[in-house]
Amino acid sequence: MAHPEEQQEPRDWTDGHVARWQPVLPGLDPVVEGAVTRMKKLSVHLRRVREQSLVDFDLERHEFDTLHKLAGRGGSAAPSELAQDLDLAPASVSGRLDALEKRGFVRRTQSTTDRRRVVVELTASGHETWLGAMDVLGHEEERLLGVLAPEERDLLNGMLRRIMVEAEAGGPAAQGWHS
């Protein structure tokens, strides 16, 4: 016959955290504290994986961000569009593009429709590097969410959406969510 403790879900770090704080804060809701703490720790974990992928692909964060925004525009954009996407001054984007061009990740050409306009294009090397860094994080996200059945993933996604709609609707830090 199985012992009751053998039938419980495996415990994680957050279980110990909640158990330590419950006697100190008697009004603490263990379910809310557990969920929020797990979301924070998951966010930190995914940030570490992303940062390690940048190291593995020899990319600075700002280089990845620039490649990412360029890829998000189909691999081609005007420098002014990238400046807007990155929320940077055009001169700052120009410096980034200089460095990325030296590394062979982007090329700047004159527009075929307006010779005064410059077009920035992701090179094959730039696309491959960006995609490689993206894949590392994507594989980890798949690994982690792979413990859930497809229906559970849908349910989790819907529940998190409801929470984010509320977070984005108001409160002290509602501004600045979109990046």
BAGU-505196 format. One record per residue: residue number from 1; residue in one letter; x, y, z of N, C-alpha, C in turn. Coordinates in nm, 2 decimals. Layout:
BEGIN
+-----+---+--------+--------+--------+--------+--------+--------+--------+--------+--------+
!   k ! r !    n.X !    n.Y !    n.Z !   ca.X !   ca.Y !   ca.Z !    c.X !    c.Y !    c.Z !
+-----+---+--------+--------+--------+--------+--------+--------+--------+--------+--------+
! NUM ! a !      X !      Y !      Z !      X !      Y !      Z !      X !      Y !      Z !
...
+-----+---+--------+--------+--------+--------+--------+--------+--------+--------+--------+
// end
This chain:
BEGIN
+-----+---+--------+--------+--------+--------+--------+--------+--------+--------+--------+
!   k ! r !    n.X !    n.Y !    n.Z !   ca.X !   ca.Y !   ca.Z !    c.X !    c.Y !    c.Z !
+-----+---+--------+--------+--------+--------+--------+--------+--------+--------+--------+
!   1 ! m !   0.08 !  -0.12 !   0.00 !   0.00 !   0.00 !   0.00 !   0.09 !   0.12 !   0.00 !
!   2 ! a !   0.05 !   0.22 !  -0.08 !   0.14 !   0.34 !  -0.09 !   0.11 !   0.44 !   0.02 !
!   3 ! h !   0.21 !   0.51 !   0.07 !   0.20 !   0.61 !   0.17 !   0.14 !   0.73 !   0.11 !
!   4 ! p !   0.06 !   0.81 !   0.18 !   0.00 !   0.93 !   0.12 !   0.10 !   1.03 !   0.07 !
!   5 ! e !   0.22 !   1.04 !   0.13 !   0.32 !   1.14 !   0.08 !   0.38 !   1.09 !  -0.05 !
!   6 ! e !   0.37 !   0.97 !  -0.09 !   0.42 !   0.92 !  -0.22 !   0.33 !   0.95 !  -0.33 !
!   7 ! q !   0.20 !   0.99 !  -0.30 !   0.10 !   1.02 !  -0.40 !   0.10 !   1.17 !  -0.43 !
!   8 ! q !   0.17 !   1.25 !  -0.36 !   0.17 !   1.39 !  -0.38 !   0.25 !   1.43 !  -0.50 !
!   9 ! e !   0.22 !   1.55 !  -0.55 !   0.31 !   1.61 !  -0.66 !   0.45 !   1.63 !  -0.60 !
!  10 ! p !   0.55 !   1.62 !  -0.69 !   0.68 !   1.65 !  -0.64 !   0.69 !   1.79 !  -0.59 !
!  11 ! r !   0.77 !   1.81 !  -0.49 !   0.79 !   1.95 !  -0.44 !   0.90 !   2.02 !  -0.51 !
!  12 ! d !   0.88 !   2.15 !  -0.51 !   0.99 !   2.24 !  -0.57 !   1.03 !   2.34 !  -0.47 !
!  13 ! w !   1.13 !   2.43 !  -0.51 !   1.18 !   2.53 !  -0.42 !   1.07 !   2.62 !  -0.36 !
!  14 ! t !   0.97 !   2.65 !  -0.44 !   0.86 !   2.74 !  -0.40 !   0.78 !   2.68 !  -0.28 !
!  15 ! d !   0.77 !   2.55 !  -0.28 !   0.69 !   2.49 !  -0.17 !   0.76 !   2.52 !  -0.04 !
!  16 ! g !   0.89 !   2.51 !  -0.03 !   0.97 !   2.54 !   0.09 !   0.95 !   2.69 !   0.12 !
!  17 ! h !   0.96 !   2.77 !   0.02 !   0.95 !   2.92 !   0.04 !   0.81 !   2.95 !   0.10 !
!  18 ! v !   0.70 !   2.90 !   0.05 !   0.57 !   2.92 !   0.10 !   0.56 !   2.87 !   0.25 !
!  19 ! a !   0.61 !   2.75 !   0.27 !   0.61 !   2.69 !   0.41 !   0.68 !   2.78 !   0.51 !
!  20 ! r !   0.79 !   2.84 !   0.47 !   0.87 !   2.93 !   0.56 !   0.79 !   3.05 !   0.59 !
!  21 ! w !   0.72 !   3.11 !   0.49 !   0.66 !   3.24 !   0.51 !   0.52 !   3.23 !   0.57 !
!  22 ! q !   0.45 !   3.12 !   0.56 !   0.31 !   3.11 !   0.62 !   0.31 !   3.14 !   0.77 !
!  23 ! p !   0.40 !   3.09 !   0.85 !   0.39 !   3.12 !   0.99 !   0.42 !   3.27 !   1.02 !
!  24 ! v !   0.50 !   3.33 !   0.93 !   0.54 !   3.47 !   0.95 !   0.43 !   3.56 !   0.91 !
!  25 ! l !   0.37 !   3.53 !   0.80 !   0.26 !   3.61 !   0.74 !   0.13 !   3.52 !   0.74 !
!  26 ! p !   0.06 !   3.52 !   0.85 !  -0.06 !   3.43 !   0.86 !  -0.17 !   3.45 !   0.75 !
!  27 ! g !  -0.17 !   3.58 !   0.70 !  -0.27 !   3.60 !   0.59 !  -0.23 !   3.57 !   0.45 !
!  28 ! l !  -0.11 !   3.51 !   0.44 !  -0.05 !   3.48 !   0.31 !  -0.13 !   3.36 !   0.25 !
!  29 ! d !  -0.18 !   3.39 !   0.13 !  -0.25 !   3.29 !   0.05 !  -0.14 !   3.20 !  -0.02 !
!  30 ! p !  -0.13 !   3.07 !   0.02 !  -0.02 !   2.99 !  -0.03 !  -0.04 !   2.96 !  -0.18 !
!  31 ! v !  -0.16 !   2.96 !  -0.23 !  -0.18 !   2.94 !  -0.37 !  -0.13 !   3.06 !  -0.45 !
!  32 ! v !  -0.17 !   3.18 !  -0.41 !  -0.13 !   3.30 !  -0.48 !   0.02 !   3.32 !  -0.47 !
!  33 ! e !   0.07 !   3.31 !  -0.35 !   0.22 !   3.32 !  -0.33 !   0.29 !   3.21 !  -0.42 !
!  34 ! g !   0.24 !   3.09 !  -0.42 !   0.31 !   2.99 !  -0.50 !   0.31 !   3.02 !  -0.64 !
!  35 ! a !   0.19 !   3.06 !  -0.70 !   0.18 !   3.09 !  -0.84 !   0.27 !   3.21 !  -0.88 !
!  36 ! v !   0.27 !   3.32 !  -0.80 !   0.35 !   3.43 !  -0.83 !   0.49 !   3.40 !  -0.82 !
!  37 ! t !   0.54 !   3.33 !  -0.72 !   0.68 !   3.30 !  -0.70 !   0.72 !   3.21 !  -0.82 !
!  38 ! r !   0.64 !   3.11 !  -0.86 !   0.68 !   3.02 !  -0.97 !   0.69 !   3.10 !  -1.10 !
!  39 ! m !   0.60 !   3.20 !  -1.12 !   0.61 !   3.28 !  -1.25 !   0.74 !   3.36 !  -1.25 !
!  40 ! k !   0.77 !   3.42 !  -1.13 !   0.90 !   3.49 !  -1.12 !   1.02 !   3.41 !  -1.15 !
!  41 ! k !   1.02 !   3.29 !  -1.08 !   1.14 !   3.20 !  -1.10 !   1.15 !   3.15 !  -1.24 !
!  42 ! l !   1.03 !   3.12 !  -1.30 !   1.03 !   3.07 !  -1.44 !   1.09 !   3.18 !  -1.53 !
!  43 ! s !   1.04 !   3.31 !  -1.51 !   1.09 !   3.42 !  -1.59 !   1.24 !   3.44 !  -1.57 !
!  44 ! v !   1.30 !   3.42 !  -1.45 !   1.44 !   3.43 !  -1.43 !   1.51 !   3.32 !  -1.50 !
!  45 ! h !   1.46 !   3.20 !  -1.49 !   1.52 !   3.08 !  -1.56 !   1.52 !   3.10 !  -1.71 !
!  46 ! l !   1.41 !   3.15 !  -1.77 !   1.41 !   3.17 !  -1.92 !   1.51 !   3.28 !  -1.96 !
!  47 ! r !   1.52 !   3.39 !  -1.87 !   1.61 !   3.50 !  -1.90 !   1.76 !   3.44 !  -1.90 !
!  48 ! r !   1.79 !   3.36 !  -1.80 !   1.92 !   3.30 !  -1.80 !   1.95 !   3.21 !  -1.92 !
!  49 ! v !   1.85 !   3.14 !  -1.96 !   1.87 !   3.05 !  -2.08 !   1.90 !   3.15 !  -2.20 !
!  50 ! r !   1.82 !   3.25 !  -2.22 !   1.84 !   3.35 !  -2.33 !   1.97 !   3.41 !  -2.32 !
!  51 ! e !   2.02 !   3.46 !  -2.20 !   2.15 !   3.52 !  -2.19 !   2.26 !   3.42 !  -2.22 !
!  52 ! q !   2.24 !   3.29 !  -2.18 !   2.35 !   3.19 !  -2.22 !   2.35 !   3.17 !  -2.37 !
!  53 ! s !   2.23 !   3.17 !  -2.43 !   2.23 !   3.15 !  -2.58 !   2.30 !   3.27 !  -2.65 !
!  54 ! l !   2.29 !   3.39 !  -2.59 !   2.36 !   3.50 !  -2.65 !   2.51 !   3.48 !  -2.64 !
!  55 ! v !   2.56 !   3.43 !  -2.52 !   2.70 !   3.40 !  -2.50 !   2.74 !   3.29 !  -2.60 !
!  56 ! d !   2.66 !   3.19 !  -2.62 !   2.70 !   3.08 !  -2.70 !   2.71 !   3.12 !  -2.85 !
!  57 ! f !   2.63 !   3.22 !  -2.89 !   2.63 !   3.27 !  -3.03 !   2.71 !   3.40 !  -3.04 !
!  58 ! d !   2.78 !   3.43 !  -2.94 !   2.87 !   3.55 !  -2.94 !   2.80 !   3.68 !  -2.98 !
!  59 ! l !   2.68 !   3.70 !  -2.92 !   2.60 !   3.82 !  -2.95 !   2.58 !   3.90 !  -2.82 !
!  60 ! e !   2.59 !   4.03 !  -2.84 !   2.56 !   4.12 !  -2.73 !   2.40 !   4.13 !  -2.73 !
!  61 ! r !   2.35 !   4.17 !  -2.62 !   2.20 !   4.18 !  -2.61 !   2.15 !   4.28 !  -2.71 !
!  62 ! h !   2.21 !   4.39 !  -2.73 !   2.16 !   4.49 !  -2.83 !   2.18 !   4.44 !  -2.97 !
!  63 ! e !   2.28 !   4.36 !  -3.00 !   2.29 !   4.30 !  -3.13 !   2.18 !   4.21 !  -3.16 !
!  64 ! f !   2.15 !   4.12 !  -3.06 !   2.04 !   4.03 !  -3.08 !   1.91 !   4.11 !  -3.10 !
!  65 ! d !   1.88 !   4.21 !  -3.02 !   1.76 !   4.29 !  -3.03 !   1.75 !   4.35 !  -3.17 !
!  66 ! t !   1.85 !   4.40 !  -3.22 !   1.85 !   4.46 !  -3.35 !   1.82 !   4.36 !  -3.46 !
!  67 ! l !   1.89 !   4.24 !  -3.45 !   1.86 !   4.13 !  -3.55 !   1.72 !   4.08 !  -3.54 !
!  68 ! h !   1.67 !   4.08 !  -3.41 !   1.53 !   4.03 !  -3.39 !   1.43 !   4.12 !  -3.45 !
!  69 ! k !   1.45 !   4.25 !  -3.43 !   1.35 !   4.35 !  -3.49 !   1.36 !   4.34 !  -3.64 !
!  70 ! l !   1.48 !   4.33 !  -3.69 !   1.49 !   4.32 !  -3.84 !   1.43 !   4.19 !  -3.89 !
!  71 ! a !   1.45 !   4.08 !  -3.83 !   1.39 !   3.96 !  -3.87 !   1.23 !   3.97 !  -3.86 !
!  72 ! g !   1.19 !   4.04 !  -3.76 !   1.04 !   4.06 !  -3.74 !   0.98 !   4.14 !  -3.85 !
!  73 ! r !   1.06 !   4.21 !  -3.92 !   1.01 !   4.29 !  -4.04 !   1.04 !   4.22 !  -4.17 !
!  74 ! g !   1.06 !   4.09 !  -4.16 !   1.08 !   4.01 !  -4.28 !   1.22 !   4.01 !  -4.33 !
!  75 ! g !   1.31 !   4.06 !  -4.25 !   1.46 !   4.06 !  -4.28 !   1.50 !   4.19 !  -4.36 !
!  76 ! s !   1.41 !   4.29 !  -4.37 !   1.45 !   4.41 !  -4.44 !   1.37 !   4.52 !  -4.39 !
!  77 ! a !   1.44 !   4.63 !  -4.36 !   1.37 !   4.75 !  -4.31 !   1.46 !   4.88 !  -4.33 !
!  78 ! a !   1.40 !   4.99 !  -4.32 !   1.47 !   5.12 !  -4.32 !   1.53 !   5.14 !  -4.18 !
!  79 ! p !   1.64 !   5.21 !  -4.17 !   1.70 !   5.24 !  -4.04 !   1.60 !   5.31 !  -3.95 !
!  80 ! s !   1.52 !   5.40 !  -4.01 !   1.42 !   5.47 !  -3.93 !   1.32 !   5.38 !  -3.87 !
!  81 ! e !   1.28 !   5.27 !  -3.94 !   1.19 !   5.18 !  -3.89 !   1.25 !   5.10 !  -3.77 !
!  82 ! l !   1.37 !   5.06 !  -3.79 !   1.44 !   4.99 !  -3.68 !   1.46 !   5.08 !  -3.56 !
!  83 ! a !   1.49 !   5.21 !  -3.58 !   1.50 !   5.31 !  -3.47 !   1.36 !   5.31 !  -3.39 !
!  84 ! q !   1.25 !   5.32 !  -3.47 !   1.12 !   5.32 !  -3.41 !   1.10 !   5.19 !  -3.33 !
!  85 ! d !   1.12 !   5.08 !  -3.39 !   1.10 !   4.94 !  -3.33 !   1.18 !   4.93 !  -3.20 !
!  86 ! l !   1.31 !   4.98 !  -3.20 !   1.40 !   4.97 !  -3.09 !   1.38 !   5.08 !  -2.99 !
!  87 ! d !   1.30 !   5.18 !  -3.02 !   1.28 !   5.30 !  -2.94 !   1.41 !   5.37 !  -2.91 !
!  88 ! l !   1.49 !   5.39 !  -3.02 !   1.62 !   5.45 !  -3.02 !   1.63 !   5.57 !  -3.11 !
!  89 ! a !   1.73 !   5.66 !  -3.09 !   1.76 !   5.76 !  -3.18 !   1.82 !   5.70 !  -3.30 !
!  90 ! p !   1.80 !   5.76 !  -3.42 !   1.86 !   5.71 !  -3.55 !   2.01 !   5.70 !  -3.54 !
!  91 ! a !   2.08 !   5.79 !  -3.47 !   2.22 !   5.78 !  -3.46 !   2.26 !   5.65 !  -3.38 !
!  92 ! s !   2.19 !   5.62 !  -3.28 !   2.22 !   5.50 !  -3.21 !   2.20 !   5.37 !  -3.29 !
!  93 ! v !   2.10 !   5.37 !  -3.38 !   2.08 !   5.26 !  -3.46 !   2.19 !   5.25 !  -3.57 !
!  94 ! s !   2.23 !   5.36 !  -3.62 !   2.34 !   5.37 !  -3.72 !   2.47 !   5.30 !  -3.66 !
!  95 ! g !   2.50 !   5.33 !  -3.53 !   2.62 !   5.27 !  -3.47 !   2.60 !   5.12 !  -3.46 !
!  96 ! r !   2.48 !   5.07 !  -3.42 !   2.45 !   4.93 !  -3.41 !   2.47 !   4.86 !  -3.55 !
!  97 ! l !   2.41 !   4.93 !  -3.65 !   2.42 !   4.87 !  -3.78 !   2.56 !   4.86 !  -3.84 !
!  98 ! d !   2.64 !   4.96 !  -3.80 !   2.79 !   4.96 !  -3.84 !   2.85 !   4.84 !  -3.79 !
!  99 ! a !   2.83 !   4.81 !  -3.66 !   2.89 !   4.69 !  -3.59 !   2.84 !   4.56 !  -3.65 !
! 100 ! l !   2.71 !   4.55 !  -3.67 !   2.65 !   4.43 !  -3.73 !   2.69 !   4.41 !  -3.87 !
! 101 ! e !   2.71 !   4.52 !  -3.95 !   2.76 !   4.51 !  -4.09 !   2.90 !   4.46 !  -4.09 !
! 102 ! k !   2.99 !   4.50 !  -4.00 !   3.13 !   4.46 !  -3.99 !   3.13 !   4.31 !  -3.96 !
! 103 ! r !   3.03 !   4.26 !  -3.88 !   3.03 !   4.12 !  -3.85 !   2.97 !   4.03 !  -3.96 !
! 104 ! g !   2.91 !   4.10 !  -4.06 !   2.85 !   4.03 !  -4.17 !   2.71 !   3.98 !  -4.15 !
! 105 ! f !   2.64 !   4.04 !  -4.04 !   2.51 !   4.00 !  -4.01 !   2.40 !   4.08 !  -4.08 !
! 106 ! v !   2.44 !   4.20 !  -4.13 !   2.34 !   4.29 !  -4.20 !   2.42 !   4.35 !  -4.32 !
! 107 ! r !   2.34 !   4.40 !  -4.42 !   2.40 !   4.48 !  -4.52 !   2.31 !   4.59 !  -4.55 !
! 108 ! r !   2.37 !   4.71 !  -4.58 !   2.29 !   4.83 !  -4.62 !   2.30 !   4.85 !  -4.77 !
! 109 ! t !   2.19 !   4.87 !  -4.83 !   2.19 !   4.90 !  -4.97 !   2.09 !   5.01 !  -5.00 !
! 110 ! q !   2.10 !   5.07 !  -5.12 !   2.01 !   5.18 !  -5.15 !   1.88 !   5.11 !  -5.20 !
! 111 ! s !   1.77 !   5.18 !  -5.17 !   1.64 !   5.14 !  -5.21 !   1.63 !   5.14 !  -5.36 !
! 112 ! t !   1.56 !   5.04 !  -5.41 !   1.55 !   5.03 !  -5.56 !   1.44 !   5.13 !  -5.60 !
! 113 ! t !   1.35 !   5.17 !  -5.51 !   1.25 !   5.27 !  -5.55 !   1.28 !   5.41 !  -5.52 !
! 114 ! d !   1.37 !   5.43 !  -5.42 !   1.41 !   5.57 !  -5.39 !   1.56 !   5.57 !  -5.35 !
! 115 ! r !   1.64 !   5.62 !  -5.44 !   1.79 !   5.61 !  -5.42 !   1.84 !   5.69 !  -5.29 !
! 116 ! r !   1.75 !   5.78 !  -5.24 !   1.79 !   5.85 !  -5.12 !   1.77 !   5.76 !  -4.99 !
! 117 ! r !   1.70 !   5.66 !  -5.01 !   1.66 !   5.57 !  -4.90 !   1.75 !   5.45 !  -4.89 !
! 118 ! v !   1.79 !   5.42 !  -4.76 !   1.88 !   5.30 !  -4.74 !   1.79 !   5.19 !  -4.68 !
! 119 ! v !   1.82 !   5.07 !  -4.73 !   1.75 !   4.95 !  -4.68 !   1.85 !   4.86 !  -4.60 !
! 120 ! v !   1.81 !   4.82 !  -4.49 !   1.90 !   4.72 !  -4.41 !   1.84 !   4.58 !  -4.43 !
! 121 ! e !   1.93 !   4.49 !  -4.47 !   1.89 !   4.35 !  -4.49 !   1.96 !   4.26 !  -4.40 !
! 122 ! l !   1.89 !   4.16 !  -4.35 !   1.96 !   4.06 !  -4.27 !   2.03 !   3.97 !  -4.37 !
! 123 ! t !   2.16 !   3.94 !  -4.35 !   2.23 !   3.84 !  -4.43 !   2.20 !   3.70 !  -4.39 !
! 124 ! a !   2.24 !   3.60 !  -4.47 !   2.22 !   3.46 !  -4.43 !   2.29 !   3.43 !  -4.30 !
! 125 ! s !   2.41 !   3.49 !  -4.28 !   2.48 !   3.47 !  -4.16 !   2.41 !   3.53 !  -4.04 !
! 126 ! g !   2.35 !   3.65 !  -4.06 !   2.28 !   3.72 !  -3.95 !   2.15 !   3.64 !  -3.92 !
! 127 ! h !   2.08 !   3.59 !  -4.02 !   1.96 !   3.52 !  -4.00 !   1.99 !   3.39 !  -3.92 !
! 128 ! e !   2.09 !   3.32 !  -3.97 !   2.13 !   3.19 !  -3.90 !   2.17 !   3.21 !  -3.76 !
! 129 ! t !   2.25 !   3.32 !  -3.73 !   2.29 !   3.35 !  -3.59 !   2.17 !   3.38 !  -3.50 !
! 130 ! w !   2.08 !   3.47 !  -3.56 !   1.96 !   3.51 !  -3.48 !   1.87 !   3.39 !  -3.45 !
! 131 ! l !   1.85 !   3.31 !  -3.56 !   1.77 !   3.19 !  -3.55 !   1.83 !   3.09 !  -3.45 !
! 132 ! g !   1.96 !   3.07 !  -3.45 !   2.02 !   2.98 !  -3.36 !   2.00 !   3.02 !  -3.21 !
! 133 ! a !   2.01 !   3.15 !  -3.18 !   1.99 !   3.20 !  -3.05 !   1.84 !   3.18 !  -3.01 !
! 134 ! m !   1.75 !   3.21 !  -3.10 !   1.61 !   3.19 !  -3.08 !   1.58 !   3.04 !  -3.05 !
! 135 ! d !   1.64 !   2.95 !  -3.13 !   1.61 !   2.81 !  -3.11 !   1.64 !   2.76 !  -2.97 !
! 136 ! v !   1.75 !   2.81 !  -2.91 !   1.79 !   2.76 !  -2.78 !   1.68 !   2.79 !  -2.68 !
! 137 ! l !   1.63 !   2.91 !  -2.68 !   1.52 !   2.95 !  -2.59 !   1.39 !   2.87 !  -2.63 !
! 138 ! g !   1.36 !   2.86 !  -2.76 !   1.25 !   2.79 !  -2.80 !   1.25 !   2.64 !  -2.75 !
! 139 ! h !   1.36 !   2.58 !  -2.76 !   1.37 !   2.44 !  -2.72 !   1.35 !   2.43 !  -2.57 !
! 140 ! e !   1.40 !   2.52 !  -2.49 !   1.38 !   2.52 !  -2.35 !   1.23 !   2.54 !  -2.31 !
! 141 ! e !   1.17 !   2.63 !  -2.38 !   1.03 !   2.66 !  -2.36 !   0.95 !   2.53 !  -2.39 !
! 142 ! e !   0.98 !   2.47 !  -2.50 !   0.91 !   2.34 !  -2.54 !   0.94 !   2.23 !  -2.43 !
! 143 ! r !   1.06 !   2.22 !  -2.38 !   1.09 !   2.12 !  -2.28 !   1.01 !   2.14 !  -2.16 !
! 144 ! l !   1.01 !   2.27 !  -2.11 !   0.93 !   2.30 !  -1.99 !   0.78 !   2.28 !  -2.00 !
! 145 ! l !   0.73 !   2.33 !  -2.11 !   0.58 !   2.32 !  -2.13 !   0.54 !   2.18 !  -2.18 !
! 146 ! g !   0.64 !   2.10 !  -2.21 !   0.62 !   1.96 !  -2.26 !   0.57 !   1.87 !  -2.14 !
! 147 ! v !   0.58 !   1.92 !  -2.02 !   0.53 !   1.84 !  -1.91 !   0.38 !   1.85 !  -1.90 !
! 148 ! l !   0.32 !   1.94 !  -1.98 !   0.17 !   1.96 !  -1.98 !   0.12 !   1.90 !  -2.11 !
! 149 ! a !   0.00 !   1.84 !  -2.09 !  -0.08 !   1.79 !  -2.21 !  -0.12 !   1.91 !  -2.29 !
! 150 ! p !  -0.15 !   1.90 !  -2.42 !  -0.19 !   2.01 !  -2.51 !  -0.31 !   2.09 !  -2.45 !
! 151 ! e !  -0.40 !   2.02 !  -2.39 !  -0.52 !   2.09 !  -2.33 !  -0.48 !   2.17 !  -2.21 !
! 152 ! e !  -0.38 !   2.12 !  -2.13 !  -0.33 !   2.20 !  -2.02 !  -0.26 !   2.32 !  -2.06 !
! 153 ! r !  -0.18 !   2.31 !  -2.17 !  -0.11 !   2.43 !  -2.23 !  -0.21 !   2.53 !  -2.27 !
! 154 ! d !  -0.32 !   2.49 !  -2.34 !  -0.42 !   2.59 !  -2.38 !  -0.48 !   2.65 !  -2.25 !
! 155 ! l !  -0.51 !   2.57 !  -2.15 !  -0.57 !   2.62 !  -2.03 !  -0.48 !   2.72 !  -1.96 !
! 156 ! l !  -0.35 !   2.69 !  -1.95 !  -0.25 !   2.78 !  -1.89 !  -0.24 !   2.91 !  -1.97 !
! 157 ! n !  -0.23 !   2.90 !  -2.10 !  -0.22 !   3.01 !  -2.18 !  -0.34 !   3.11 !  -2.16 !
! 158 ! g !  -0.46 !   3.05 !  -2.16 !  -0.58 !   3.13 !  -2.14 !  -0.59 !   3.20 !  -2.00 !
! 159 ! m !  -0.54 !   3.12 !  -1.90 !  -0.54 !   3.18 !  -1.76 !  -0.44 !   3.29 !  -1.75 !
! 160 ! l !  -0.32 !   3.27 !  -1.81 !  -0.22 !   3.38 !  -1.81 !  -0.27 !   3.50 !  -1.89 !
! 161 ! r !  -0.34 !   3.48 !  -2.00 !  -0.39 !   3.59 !  -2.07 !  -0.49 !   3.67 !  -1.99 !
! 162 ! r !  -0.58 !   3.61 !  -1.91 !  -0.67 !   3.68 !  -1.83 !  -0.60 !   3.76 !  -1.72 !
! 163 ! i !  -0.49 !   3.70 !  -1.67 !  -0.41 !   3.77 !  -1.57 !  -0.34 !   3.89 !  -1.63 !
! 164 ! m !  -0.29 !   3.88 !  -1.75 !  -0.22 !   3.99 !  -1.82 !  -0.31 !   4.10 !  -1.86 !
! 165 ! v !  -0.43 !   4.06 !  -1.90 !  -0.53 !   4.16 !  -1.94 !  -0.56 !   4.25 !  -1.82 !
! 166 ! e !  -0.57 !   4.19 !  -1.70 !  -0.59 !   4.27 !  -1.58 !  -0.47 !   4.35 !  -1.55 !
! 167 ! a !  -0.35 !   4.30 !  -1.56 !  -0.23 !   4.37 !  -1.53 !  -0.21 !   4.49 !  -1.62 !
! 168 ! e !  -0.24 !   4.47 !  -1.75 !  -0.23 !   4.58 !  -1.85 !  -0.34 !   4.68 !  -1.84 !
! 169 ! a !  -0.45 !   4.65 !  -1.77 !  -0.56 !   4.74 !  -1.76 !  -0.54 !   4.85 !  -1.66 !
! 170 ! g !  -0.46 !   4.83 !  -1.57 !  -0.44 !   4.93 !  -1.46 !  -0.34 !   4.89 !  -1.36 !
! 171 ! g !  -0.33 !   4.97 !  -1.26 !  -0.24 !   4.94 !  -1.15 !  -0.11 !   5.03 !  -1.17 !
! 172 ! p !  -0.03 !   5.02 !  -1.07 !   0.09 !   5.12 !  -1.07 !   0.19 !   5.10 !  -1.19 !
! 173 ! a !   0.20 !   4.98 !  -1.24 !   0.31 !   4.96 !  -1.34 !   0.25 !   4.92 !  -1.48 !
! 174 ! a !   0.12 !   4.96 !  -1.50 !   0.06 !   4.92 !  -1.63 !   0.13 !   4.98 !  -1.75 !
! 175 ! q !   0.19 !   5.09 !  -1.73 !   0.26 !   5.16 !  -1.85 !   0.39 !   5.09 !  -1.86 !
! 176 ! g !   0.44 !   5.07 !  -1.98 !   0.57 !   5.02 !  -2.01 !   0.57 !   4.87 !  -2.02 !
! 177 ! w !   0.46 !   4.80 !  -2.04 !   0.46 !   4.66 !  -2.06 !   0.51 !   4.61 !  -2.19 !
! 178 ! h !   0.48 !   4.69 !  -2.30 !   0.51 !   4.64 !  -2.43 !   0.65 !   4.66 !  -2.47 !
! 179 ! s !   0.72 !   4.56 !  -2.50 !   0.86 !   4.57 !  -2.55 !   0.89 !   4.48 !  -2.66 !
+-----+---+--------+--------+--------+--------+--------+--------+--------+--------+--------+
// end
